[in-house]
Amino acid sequence: MPATSRPKPAFDPELHPLKQRYRTKADQLTAAGWPTSPATVERKCLAWRKEGLLGLIDRRGQRAASAHGRVDQRVIDLVWEILDGERGAGLSPGTLSRLIGRVQETVRVRYARELADADAATLAALLPSQATYYRLLQRLGITAHNAHVVAARRAAGPPLSVTRPGSRRATTARWPGELVQIDTTGLDVLAMGDDGQVISVELTIAIDVATRSIVGALIVPKRFRRTAGAGRWLGGRATRSFDTVQVVAQSTASLPVRPGWAPETSMDGSDLPFAELLAADERFAGAAARPVIKPETLVVDHGSPFVSADFTRSCNSLGIEVREARLRTPVDKAIVERAMLAVKTGFSQHLASSYTHHRLDLRGKHVRKQALWTIARLQELFEQWVALHWQQTPHGALRSSFTPGLKLAPNQMYAALISLRGYRATALTEGENRKLLPTVWVRIDRKGFQINNRTYNLDKGALDPFRGSSGLAAFQGRWEVHYSPNQPEVAWLFDHRADPDGDPWVEVPFIHRRLLRDRWTEETWEQGLQVHFAAGGHRRDEAAIARATQRLLSKAADGPGPDDEPAVSVRSLPAPRRRTVAPKEPYAAGMPPLDPQSVRPFRRLDRPAAQLFTAGEPAQDSGQSIDAFLASLPELNPPADGDTGPSGQQGEGR
């Protein structure tokens, strides 16, 4: 009806008030078979004026019950506030009753005025019953065992989503190298260290998300720090930033086939496109069946080796973005975590002579007494296992869009995806490799510079141009020096003032390198330093430390002598076997001569032998029963000391 036309007389606002018109409309609807009250008509009209046609829709089916019941939202916020406060203070999580008690106490103190004047509904919402609290914690997913974990996950934010502003990308990758995850864990394996001691080891691997390929791996020893007396600390050993950099560097080069490996480990003949890769990079000649995948984005956790300045600087020099996973959020690098478990079940447990289960009740009792592998041999075995088993075993998460019903191996997935991005050789130059080494910022004087209690210098004052300040205010005038912990006999000084066409690297040797005839490492130097300290030596006597290190190397090369103590601790040595002693022959010296007078004749039986153990009736021609006869035998019933036998003689002692 047009807005300018006259309304019907029953709904004319000039003739009837609004309440009367509501009543008239309700009567019409009731007469048409839709019983309606005037109040309902009034409510619908108000909703139409406020929301339009949407206000006339019945939305009761769209209403959802609150996930937290009738508990006030402020109480829920207090639960998370208390849990976050406990995590921040480093407190241990307690039971749920302790958490509920703290929430109740905080509500009474913080909302005391509101509770004093509140009605029954408000009191029930702010101070629910104990049972309501337990139901609330159950809805929030909080238990006595995971309270702090759930709070940390909530503080980290909602799950990954590309639609949320400022969010991170999900853990998926479209091509090789787009996303690579790296992590370190204990290998559950014992090994023999360079000093002959039984030690634990750690494994660091880098795995490509798109192809599930292990592109880098390194096994290192793990020792705990111990005091050496007089305020000294013996250096511990575990995964360092230099070790993690080596794993990243492995992803830029092919893995060579070692002598003695199975033919199936070679890239030639595997599922990888060997001919195309060899044409693009000659380093694939003689390579193992493991692809070369340079990471574009590297996901790390908050461990000290991964957040160190050396690791970040090395990744930036290679053009690799480093992304830190969220705290206590394993989904950010779940692929490498699951790969670690697969390594332990597929590789570690098959090393029967050195495998230790992570659970003490399932760990072997005599593992430390068995023959153990060296760390170098373990590294070689693991690399062969990666090329032979891991890279060529179908993976449940690898499926091609062309063959969705088939599970692919990592090498097969790499062959299917490499056409998307192609392959480009990433061979590092000598200078780029040196940039990956650990960095030390030093001051240079006439004696040179020091790194870990070792002096490096050049002859004839060749380092005089570098004496004084470097001009780098950010590093307080120090000079940039790189060295390799695996070969610390030389260090490389980087001259940032060199000409662009010149060589900015200056090789500086250790001044006492000639005292060390064998190959040595940073760890060997630390052991020689401990021996030097134990003998009462001084830290500044570098020549004596070098001689002590050389003696350790020579002794290790010569092997243990007849008078040397075993290098392995007494606890790790097997107990000596006891020699079984043969029983002594009682008549080995011969029998003594027989004296017939000393032999006492046995009494004659007065009944047949067949009737000896029958019922005990009296024997014929005798009034003695069989029980009395057996009791009278001295051999069966020897008399006690001081007693007399049946014949009145004193019994002989044995």
KOLGUKOL-120931 format. One line per 2 residues: for each residue x, y, z of C-alpha. Coordinates in steps of 0.05 Angstrom, whole numbers. Example, Ala and Ser with C-alpha at 12.3 -4.5 7.8 and 13.67 -1.06 7.14 Angstrom:
// KOLGUKOL-120931
246/-90/156  273/-21/143
//
This chain:
// KOLGUKOL-120931
0/0/0  30/68/-18
50/111/41  4/168/17
-60/126/18  -108/128/76
-103/70/126  -162/27/142
-209/56/194  -190/4/246
-116/25/242  -125/99/231
-79/135/281  -127/195/281
-185/151/304  -152/99/350
-91/102/397  -31/56/388
-52/7/441  -120/-1/409
-88/-15/341  -43/-69/372
-105/-101/401  -142/-99/335
-84/-132/298  -79/-186/351
-154/-201/343  -147/-207/268
-89/-256/274  -127/-297/325
-189/-300/280  -145/-324/223
-120/-383/264  -56/-351/293
-69/-339/367  -30/-275/384
-32/-227/443  -27/-151/437
39/-153/474  69/-199/420
46/-152/365  77/-93/403
143/-130/412  147/-149/339
133/-78/317  188/-50/362
237/-103/335  219/-85/263
231/-11/276  299/-28/308
328/-84/263  281/-86/203
261/-154/176  318/-188/215
282/-169/279  221/-210/259
261/-275/252  259/-326/309
334/-334/327  326/-381/386
357/-438/345  419/-395/333
433/-384/406  488/-427/435
499/-442/507  558/-407/540
621/-450/542  632/-427/613
561/-433/640  536/-377/684
604/-362/714  624/-289/709
676/-274/656  718/-238/708
727/-304/745  752/-337/681
801/-280/670  827/-290/741
841/-363/728  886/-346/670
917/-288/708  937/-333/766
965/-387/721  1006/-337/681
1032/-307/746  1054/-376/771
1090/-390/705  1124/-322/706
1148/-333/778  1173/-403/763
1127/-436/813  1109/-510/809
1038/-525/789  996/-553/845
929/-587/849  864/-558/823
840/-546/894  898/-498/905
882/-461/842  808/-455/861
827/-430/930  871/-375/901
816/-354/853  764/-350/908
810/-310/953  826/-261/897
752/-252/880  735/-235/953
791/-184/958  785/-151/890
708/-148/887  693/-138/961
650/-76/951  610/-106/894
598/-170/933  572/-131/993
515/-100/952  505/-156/900
442/-195/890  437/-272/890
451/-279/816  514/-237/819
539/-275/880  528/-341/845
566/-316/784  626/-288/822
628/-341/878  605/-406/846
607/-471/884  666/-519/887
633/-567/838  620/-509/790
693/-491/793  714/-562/774
665/-562/716  692/-495/693
764/-519/694  743/-581/655
711/-537/601  775/-496/598
816/-559/589  856/-549/653
879/-609/693  928/-617/750
981/-642/700  975/-591/644
953/-526/677  1015/-486/660
1020/-517/590  948/-497/573
961/-427/600  1024/-419/559
988/-443/496  933/-392/508
983/-336/519  1017/-355/453
953/-338/416  903/-377/374
924/-430/324  961/-410/262
917/-378/210  933/-335/150
867/-298/158  886/-268/225
924/-203/218  996/-210/240
992/-285/243  1045/-334/221
1040/-380/162  1017/-451/175
1066/-509/177  1059/-526/104
1107/-518/46  1095/-520/-30
1166/-531/-55  1232/-558/-27
1267/-509/19  1208/-463/31
1205/-486/104  1258/-526/141
1255/-545/215  1316/-558/258
1321/-587/328  1367/-623/377
1352/-683/421  1387/-739/458
1398/-800/414  1387/-851/470
1454/-881/452  1520/-888/490
1585/-879/453  1660/-882/467
1692/-813/472  1761/-793/448
1788/-803/519  1759/-873/526
1702/-851/571  1630/-875/560
1588/-814/543  1519/-796/518
1508/-763/450  1461/-712/420
1433/-709/350  1416/-646/311
1377/-654/246  1346/-607/195
1285/-634/158  1250/-604/98
1175/-597/108  1154/-605/35
1193/-669/22  1207/-694/93
1280/-701/73  1335/-699/126
1382/-648/94  1432/-643/151
1452/-683/213  1507/-681/265
1522/-724/326  1562/-692/382
1583/-716/452  1545/-692/513
1582/-682/578  1559/-646/640
1600/-592/675  1636/-611/739
1677/-572/788  1752/-583/789
1765/-552/856  1795/-485/874
1736/-449/841  1750/-479/772
1699/-509/725  1713/-565/677
1683/-548/609  1621/-587/591
1604/-608/521  1538/-608/484
1510/-581/419  1539/-512/406
1522/-458/356  1580/-481/312
1549/-550/309  1482/-523/287
1516/-481/234  1550/-543/207
1481/-576/200  1456/-517/160
1519/-518/117  1507/-592/102
1442/-573/67  1481/-534/14
1525/-592/-7  1515/-664/-28
1530/-723/17  1587/-765/-11
1583/-841/-11  1632/-871/39
1674/-933/25  1637/-996/46
1567/-967/38  1514/-1008/2
1504/-994/-72  1432/-974/-58
1457/-912/-21  1483/-881/-86
1444/-826/-120  1458/-858/-187
1400/-906/-196  1356/-876/-141
1289/-840/-150  1325/-773/-153
1336/-741/-222  1410/-756/-221
1426/-737/-293  1392/-669/-289
1424/-653/-222  1493/-674/-245
1487/-629/-305  1470/-570/-260
1522/-585/-205  1583/-629/-214
1587/-642/-139  1533/-695/-147
1585/-743/-177  1592/-799/-126
1538/-770/-82  1491/-808/-36
1416/-812/-47  1400/-750/-7
1377/-685/-41  1410/-617/-32
1357/-568/-6  1379/-499/15
1330/-471/67  1292/-407/54
1260/-404/123  1288/-441/183
1243/-455/243  1282/-461/308
1264/-465/382  1291/-422/438
1352/-465/454  1417/-427/465
1452/-455/402  1395/-430/358
1386/-361/387  1460/-346/390
1490/-289/350  1536/-336/311
1478/-379/286  1435/-319/267
1493/-284/232  1511/-346/193
1440/-357/169  1433/-284/149
1498/-289/109  1467/-347/70
1402/-310/59  1362/-355/106
1305/-327/147  1305/-352/219
1236/-359/251  1229/-376/325
1174/-423/346  1127/-401/401
1142/-422/472  1110/-488/492
1077/-495/425  1101/-560/394
1056/-552/333  1102/-498/306
1156/-551/292  1118/-616/301
1149/-648/239  1220/-648/265
1195/-671/334  1160/-730/302
1221/-744/260  1264/-748/323
1218/-803/350  1223/-840/284
1299/-837/287  1299/-867/357
1253/-924/337  1283/-936/268
1357/-925/282  1376/-920/356
1341/-982/381  1375/-1025/329
1443/-1007/358  1437/-1065/407
1506/-1056/438  1496/-983/457
1420/-968/458  1391/-939/522
1316/-930/528  1292/-862/552
1252/-897/606  1294/-924/663
1250/-985/674  1262/-1006/601
1336/-990/599  1387/-1045/596
1426/-1061/659  1495/-1073/628
1496/-1024/570  1559/-988/594
1597/-1054/598  1585/-1073/525
1625/-1055/464  1608/-984/442
1614/-945/376  1657/-883/370
1622/-818/353  1654/-815/284
1628/-885/269  1559/-867/295
1558/-807/249  1575/-850/189
1523/-903/207  1469/-850/214
1486/-817/147  1482/-885/113
1415/-900/147  1388/-833/122
1408/-847/50  1387/-920/51
1325/-922/95  1296/-853/110
1300/-822/41  1274/-884/6
1217/-906/52  1145/-883/34
1118/-830/81  1044/-825/99
1044/-749/93  1076/-747/23
1025/-753/-33  1028/-723/-102
968/-688/-133  978/-733/-195
977/-797/-154  938/-782/-90
928/-855/-74  1002/-871/-70
1049/-855/-12  1115/-827/-36
1185/-831/-7  1222/-766/7
1266/-775/-54  1205/-787/-98
1170/-726/-70  1233/-684/-84
1234/-710/-156  1161/-690/-164
1169/-619/-134  1237/-599/-160
1206/-578/-226  1167/-524/-190
1227/-483/-169  1285/-515/-205
1354/-528/-177  1410/-477/-171
1479/-496/-146  1496/-461/-80
1570/-477/-74  1600/-431/-21
1665/-395/-33  1724/-399/15
1706/-332/45  1633/-351/54
1653/-414/90  1698/-375/137
1640/-328/152  1602/-389/179
1656/-402/231  1649/-375/302
1665/-302/309  1711/-272/363
1721/-197/371  1792/-184/396
1841/-129/410  1909/-135/376
1975/-113/408  2048/-129/395
2038/-200/422  1979/-213/375
1911/-233/402  1882/-290/445
1826/-340/434  1809/-387/491
1877/-381/525  1916/-388/460
1958/-332/429  1957/-321/354
2009/-277/320  2050/-267/256
2125/-259/250  2162/-195/234
2107/-150/258  2058/-169/203
2000/-152/250  2025/-82/267
1976/-49/217  1918/-78/258
1943/-53/326  1897/-4/359
1824/9/344  1788/-21/285
1742/39/279  1679/-3/291
1644/35/347  1591/-19/354
1645/-69/375  1687/-20/416
1743/-18/366  1755/-93/365
1773/-135/304  1732/-191/274
1767/-260/277  1739/-328/256
1766/-396/276  1745/-469/271
1737/-508/337  1754/-572/297
1820/-542/272  1840/-485/318
1913/-483/298  1899/-422/254
1851/-363/257  1828/-315/203
1827/-241/214  1776/-203/172
1801/-135/148  1739/-93/134
1784/-37/108  1814/-79/52
1805/-59/-21  1744/-89/-56
1790/-125/-105  1837/-150/-51
1834/-209/-3  1805/-185/64
1827/-248/101  1892/-253/140
1912/-323/164  1943/-320/234
1973/-384/265  1976/-406/337
2046/-389/362  2057/-459/395
2027/-499/338  2093/-536/325
2090/-567/395  2026/-604/373
2047/-654/321  1980/-691/318
1913/-664/297  1877/-631/355
1811/-597/369  1783/-546/417
1759/-602/463  1828/-634/463
1858/-568/484  1809/-562/542
1828/-632/566  1901/-613/563
1885/-550/602  1852/-593/656
1913/-637/661  1957/-576/666
1915/-547/722  1916/-614/760
1992/-611/759  1991/-541/789
2006/-504/724  1987/-432/708
1938/-410/656  1988/-364/621
2038/-420/608  2012/-437/539
2074/-478/519  2064/-524/579
1990/-532/562  2009/-549/490
2058/-602/515  2006/-632/561
1957/-635/503  2009/-669/459
2022/-721/513  1948/-736/515
1947/-745/439  2010/-788/439
1983/-832/495  1917/-841/458
1955/-860/394  2001/-910/430
1945/-945/467  1945/-968/539
2008/-1000/565  2015/-1059/613
2021/-1013/674  1970/-961/652
1903/-955/684  1844/-966/638
1817/-903/606  1746/-924/621
1722/-912/691  1718/-971/739
1642/-968/737  1641/-977/662
1687/-1038/663  1656/-1107/667
1666/-1145/731  1721/-1198/726
1695/-1268/718  1706/-1316/775
1745/-1378/757  1707/-1440/773
1745/-1485/821  1739/-1560/809
1714/-1599/870  1770/-1631/909
1776/-1707/901  1769/-1737/972
1812/-1797/955  1864/-1762/913
1919/-1777/965  1899/-1851/969
1858/-1890/1019  1886/-1906/1088
1903/-1979/1104  1844/-2020/1128
1847/-2047/1199  1798/-2106/1205
1795/-2098/1281  1766/-2028/1274
1708/-2051/1231  1644/-2061/1271
1600/-2115/1241  1527/-2098/1226
1475/-2139/1263  1441/-2195/1225
1369/-2183/1203  1321/-2230/1237
1270/-2225/1180  1271/-2228/1104
1290/-2164/1068  1224/-2166/1027
1186/-2159/1092  1229/-2105/1121
1183/-2045/1107  1115/-2079/1115
1067/-2070/1172  1100/-2069/1239
1079/-2137/1266  1129/-2172/1311
1182/-2212/1273  1183/-2287/1277
1223/-2315/1334  1230/-2245/1363
1188/-2200/1407  1215/-2136/1374
1173/-2096/1323  1202/-2066/1259
1195/-1995/1286  1233/-2013/1348
1285/-2047/1306  1296/-1985/1262
1298/-1941/1323  1353/-1984/1353
1400/-1974/1294  1456/-1925/1314
1467/-1901/1243  1395/-1875/1237
1390/-1848/1308  1459/-1824/1331
1463/-1811/1406  1471/-1741/1430
1534/-1717/1465  1536/-1745/1536
1482/-1797/1522  1495/-1871/1523
1475/-1918/1468  1430/-1979/1477
1489/-2021/1500  1505/-1972/1555
1568/-1943/1520  1578/-1869/1508
1564/-1847/1436  1623/-1826/1394
1623/-1755/1370  1630/-1741/1296
//
